[in-house]
Amino acid sequence: MQGVWRELAGLVLPVDCAGCGRPRTELCVTCRTALSRDGRGARRVRPVPVPAGLPRVWAGAPYADEVRAVLLAHKERGAMRLAGPLGSVLAGAVRGLRAAGGPLLLVPVPSARRAVAGRGHDPVRRIALAAAAELRRAGGVVRVCAVLRQRRAVADQAGLSAPQRLANVAGAQEVRGGAGRLLAGASVVLVDDLVTTGATLAEAARAVVAGGGRVAGAAVVAAPRNAFEINWNGVRN
């Protein structure tokens, strides 16, 4: 019910831009443009060091400034209507993968149940649904399937080193019982809002493969600037 009340409140109460704070607009034109990076498209990212099993990853935008503010507003403050613009950024990252071979299955990285309950919504799944809708409007055969779940609790990743994050999430995800059949014949694209060390995406890929799926790659809304393989000026980092 928390999510319902937030959406109702957003319809009747004045809001400020989630990116810059400009009054009476949930997302101003300037910040919406920053999310799309003026049409320059997504880029491939590669954390250093690269964790074993990490598929190729594309990100829609650098995790900074307006993009960071909008992601946090959607995720932590329940600004659910921002899922649409964020979904457009994620759709760009999915297109960057150029995953081929039949329909695309967007598989959100699972959040802990306590986190979803605390926020009142599942932000990654909501963004994934918005991305899938945009890709379908462009003629793609795309659906979202939340087949992954956490099989055990993991510690908060904040403050952990890359090796510690790998150890923290190792074996923590699995395909839901009976959901393996949904993976057959589809190109699985793992989706998340953010990638840092890549540990969580690598674990998600392991779980999908163990469940009988084929991972075509991963797409995220944003990544730190230093993870981008090619920067916004077209120069290889």
C-alpha positions, 0 to 999 in steps of 0.5 A: 500500500505504501507505493499506492499512497505515494503515487496518489500523493504525486498526483495532487501535491506539488513536486520538485524535479528529482534531478535538480530541484526545480519546482513544480515538475517531477523531471525537468527538460534539462534533467530529462536530456541529461538522462538521455545524454542528448541521444548519444546512446549507451556505452559498454562498461567493464569494472576493474577487476572483472569478476569471473563470469560477468557477461558483457555489460552496457550502461545507459548513462554515467552514475553522476549528477542528475542521473544519480539524483533521479535514480535515488529519488525513484529507488529510495523516495518512491518517485515511481513515475520516474520509472518511465524515463529511467526505463528509456535509459535502460532500453538504450542499454539493452539496444546496445547489447544487440542481443540476437536470437529470438525473443528477449527476456529481461531478468531483473536482479532480485532485491532482498524481500525486506528491502522491497517491503521497506521501499514499498516497491521493487525499483529494478523490476519497475524500471525493467517493465518500463524498458520492455514497454518501450522496446516493444513499441519499437517492434521488439519481442521483449518481456520481463520475467522475475525468475531470480530470487535470493536464496540467502541473506547478504550483507549490505555491499556499501563499503565492501571491497571487490573481493569482499563483494564477490564473497558476499554474494557467492551462491546467493541467487537461484532460479525460482522453483519451476521457473526454469522452463521460462528461460528456454529458447530466450536470450536472457538480458540481466537488468539492474539499476547500477553496476559497480564491481559487477559482483551481483551481475556475475552471481545473477549470470551464474544462477541463470546458467545453472537454471538452464538459461542462456545469458546474452548480456546485462544492461543497467541504467548507470555505471561509474564514469571510470567503468566506461570502456569508451567514454562519451567522446568516443575515446577508449579509456 
